[in-house]
Structure formats: structure tokens, C-alpha cells
Amino acid sequence: MTGAAISLDEVSKGRRGTGRLVASVVTPCTLSTATVDDAYALFAATYAGTNRARFATDLAEKQRVILLHDRETGALKGFSTVLLTDVVTSTGPATLFFSGDTVVDRAYWGQKELQIAVARLLLSLKLRQPRRPLYWFLISKGYRTYLILANAFPRSIPREGELDDRELRDMLDTVAGERFGDEYDSDTGIIRYATPHEYVRDGIAPLTPAALRNRHVRYFIERNPGHSAGDELACLAVVRIRDLVRVMARFLVRRALRTVGLGAGRFVG
């Protein structure tokens, strides 16, 4: 699995990708050196303040990596890392799905292959043990990542216009505190790193008037005012089969409409 490294110029221009993305899920130990190099180049083009050693450590810890390649060229255009852990809740054992480093080449924004791949992976885990609770633990320094959770999972915290579910908040404080220690502030739900960390490069995901019309975006900025400096908002969602099926159906219908040349706004039925 190899791919061409992306340059900062390509990311900054934000050109629409000419090819479709295709997703695959692999284990970190199967990644070639070239693929890891491409992943870091893509990561560093999107985030400033990156550290190759920290990136490698984060990758080695994970059990799954979602890779996004351009279908025509085979070039790596996005990825997300996943850590699965067993946790004990007030109702018994559960599984925690933790998303690590995540990035998609800006030229391919609008394609939903990452969301579909995450939903498929979550669904496979849920179907394997349908009675075992499954939670998605997400930390976000950018509003686009937060939107994936806010749009897909009604039972999640924090959410605009809703008080935190007390059980979820206690669980989030526990898992975030165990992972990040004193860097996690339970009063605000924010992770502020003691050492310099990466942050989204200027111009990659600007807060345009169009973006700010979205209530979830406005809420994310309110809750995480230091996001541009690399502060992370800790989030937790209850993963339910009905939510995953709804999300996958919506994305697949939109993709089918694009394939036949119809805009979502023109669909009637």
C-alpha cells in the first residue's frame, strides 16, 4: 500500500479531487514505510506543530487504521486511527472506540467515505456483540471532526441546546482523565496539552459565514475557544445500531444521487 505524498500547496488550494475515495481498514503492523510516510506528510500538510515521533507513537498504539485512497491514482488522501479498549461502566462491561489522528485531503472534502467507513466499522463491532454497550470517544481540535459526531449520534455529549447526560458525563470525565491526566479539565471538557501539539493550519478550515450558520459549528467554537491553538474538546457518544443504519443510508443515497448526476436538492419522493 503506497501512495504519493501530498504537498502543503495542494492542501491549501483546496482543489476538488478528480477521483473518488475508496476506504479500507487495516492494522498498523501491515502498513508499509511508504504509506506511513505518506500519512505523516498528509497530516503535516493539514496541521502545524506536528512531531514525527509523536505521530509514530500514536499510530503504534492503535489497532485499526482507516485508509482513504484515490480510486484512480492509488494516492493516499486521508486516514483515521482507532483504539479499542474494554471499560467498566455502571451497567457492566462496555467497549470504547477511540479515534486518534484523523485527516482528509481538503481537495476531497464533501466525499463521505470516511464517515461511511467509521459507521461500517462501528456497526461491525456492534453486531458482533449487540448487547454490549459501545461508546465513541472523540477529541476534536477542529469543527469538522466534531460535526461527524454531532450529526450522527443523538445520544452524545456535549451537544448544542442540551444538558449533558449525567451518566455519559461521568464516563467521559473518567476516560478522558485516565488518558490525559491533568491536561484534561473536567469543568470545561477541554484538553490543553502541557507540551506543544499540532493545530489546524490557517486557511485549512476557515470559519466562514456559511460555516457559522451551522449551530453545531457555533457551539463547538463556544465550547472550545482555544481550538486554533490546539485545544481539544472531549466528546462521547452512545453507538446504537439504528443511528448507524440511518447515517449509512443517508450517505449512500447522497452518493447514489451524485453518481447519476442528481443533486440532493432535486430529489423528490
Beta strands, then each sheet from edge to edge (+ up, - down):
strand 1: 21-26
strand 2: 47-48
strand 3: 64-70
strand 4: 76-89
strand 5: 92-104
strand 6: 134-140
strand 7: 156-157
strand 8: 184-185
strand 9: 190-191
strand 10: 199-200
strand 11: 232-238
sheet 1: 1+ 3- 4+ 5- 6- 11+ 7-
sheet 2: 1+ 3- 4+ 5- 6- 11+ 9- 8+
sheet 3: 2+ 10-
end
